[in-house]
Amino acid sequence: MRGHAEDGRITLLTIGLLGAILMIGYAVIAASAIHLERKHLQDLSETLAVRASSAVDERSYLEAQLRAAPTAPEAFPVNDEATMHAALDAHLARLEGRLPDDLQVVEVARRGSRVSVQLSATARPPLLPDWLWPVRITVRSFAEIHAGSSH
């Protein structure tokens, strides 16, 4: 007689445990999706930093090469702000359909021989409305500018 009274409690406990397991599973999936979006944004940031550091304004480079001694490669201008931004814009234009909708290039800066690029975008976990749980991701990458040496 007592066993029949507890049948409903076991069913309720089973439903509760199943719900908890599904919520934990979704949390793992959502965290993984946001982590993968962050990795993608970091890869893009690194690529843009390398593009910016290797951007060369050919005209100013050739003019400086004519003025400088062949033993002073550091005297050659490798890039300037306008050339770096043009290189980034060209690369981002090639990736137009594969970029996050709200991608922002927060900063592109050159400090000495180092170029830094900072990007920001919003990641959204799967299976949720966009407004429910957005996560803002910001990444920064650096690249060094190395002038080539003449032999």
C-alpha positions in Angstrom: 0.0 0.0 0.0 2.8 2.4 0.8 4.6 1.8 -2.5 1.8 3.3 -4.5 1.9 6.5 -2.6 5.5 7.2 -3.5 5.1 6.5 -7.3 4.4 10.2 -8.0 7.4 11.4 -5.9 9.8 9.2 -7.9 8.4 10.5 -11.2 8.7 14.1 -9.9 12.3 13.4 -8.8 13.2 11.9 -12.2 11.7 14.9 -14.0 13.7 17.3 -11.8 17.0 15.4 -12.2 16.4 15.2 -16.0 15.8 19.0 -16.1 18.9 19.7 -14.0 21.0 17.5 -16.3 19.6 19.3 -19.4 20.4 22.7 -17.9 24.0 21.7 -17.1 24.4 20.3 -20.6 23.1 23.5 -22.1 25.5 25.5 -19.9 28.4 23.5 -21.2 27.2 24.0 -24.8 26.7 27.7 -24.4 30.1 28.2 -22.7 31.8 26.2 -25.5 30.1 28.3 -28.2 31.2 31.6 -26.6 34.7 30.2 -26.2 34.9 29.3 -29.9 33.6 32.8 -30.8 36.3 34.3 -28.6 39.0 32.1 -30.3 37.7 33.2 -33.7 37.9 36.8 -32.7 41.4 36.3 -31.3 42.5 34.7 -34.6 41.1 37.6 -36.6 42.8 40.1 -34.3 46.2 38.3 -34.7 45.7 38.3 -38.5 44.9 42.0 -38.5 47.9 42.8 -36.3 50.2 41.0 -38.7 48.6 42.7 -41.7 49.0 46.1 -40.1 52.6 45.5 -39.1 53.5 44.4 -42.6 51.6 47.1 -44.5 54.0 49.1 -46.6 53.5 52.4 -48.2 55.6 51.6 -51.3 56.1 55.2 -52.4 57.5 56.4 -49.0 59.5 53.2 -48.6 61.2 53.7 -51.9 61.8 57.4 -51.3 63.4 56.6 -47.9 65.4 53.8 -49.4 66.9 56.3 -51.9 67.8 58.7 -49.1 69.1 56.2 -46.5 72.4 54.3 -46.4 72.0 50.6 -47.3 73.3 49.6 -43.9 70.5 51.3 -42.0 67.3 49.4 -42.7 65.7 50.8 -39.5 65.6 54.2 -41.3 63.1 52.9 -43.8 59.5 53.6 -42.9 57.7 50.3 -42.9 54.2 51.6 -42.4 52.1 54.6 -41.2 48.6 54.9 -39.7 46.9 55.4 -43.0 48.6 52.4 -44.6 47.8 50.2 -41.6 44.1 51.2 -41.7 43.9 50.6 -45.4 45.4 47.1 -45.1 42.9 46.3 -42.3 40.0 47.6 -44.3 41.0 45.6 -47.3 41.3 42.4 -45.3 38.0 42.9 -43.5 36.3 43.6 -46.9 37.5 40.2 -48.1 35.9 38.5 -45.0 32.6 40.5 -45.2 30.2 37.6 -44.9 32.1 35.7 -42.3 32.5 38.4 -39.7 30.4 39.1 -36.6 27.6 41.5 -37.3 28.7 44.0 -34.7 32.5 43.7 -35.0 34.3 46.8 -34.0 37.9 47.7 -34.5 38.4 49.4 -31.2 42.1 50.4 -31.7 44.9 50.1 -34.2 48.0 51.6 -32.7 51.7 51.7 -33.5 54.1 52.2 -30.6 57.7 52.0 -31.8 58.1 48.7 -33.6 55.0 47.2 -32.1 51.5 47.3 -33.6 48.5 46.5 -31.5 45.0 45.7 -32.7 42.0 45.5 -30.4 38.6 44.1 -31.6 35.3 43.8 -29.9 32.1 41.8 -30.8 29.1 40.3 -29.1 28.8 36.6 -28.7 25.4 35.0 -28.2 24.8 31.5 -26.8 22.9 29.2 -29.2 19.2 28.5 -28.8 18.5 31.8 -26.9 17.1 35.1 -28.2 19.7 37.6 -29.0 18.6 40.0 -26.2 18.6 37.4 -23.4 22.3 36.7 -22.7 24.7 38.6 -24.9 28.4 38.5 -23.9 30.7 41.3 -25.1 34.1 39.9 -26.1 37.2 42.2 -26.4 40.6 40.8 -27.6 43.9 42.5 -28.3 46.9 41.2 -30.4 50.4 42.5 -31.0 52.8 42.2 -33.9 56.4 43.4 -34.2 57.6 45.4 -37.2 60.9 44.1 -38.5 62.7 46.0 -41.2 64.5 43.7 -43.6 68.3 43.9 -43.9 70.2 44.2 -47.1 73.1 41.9 -47.7 
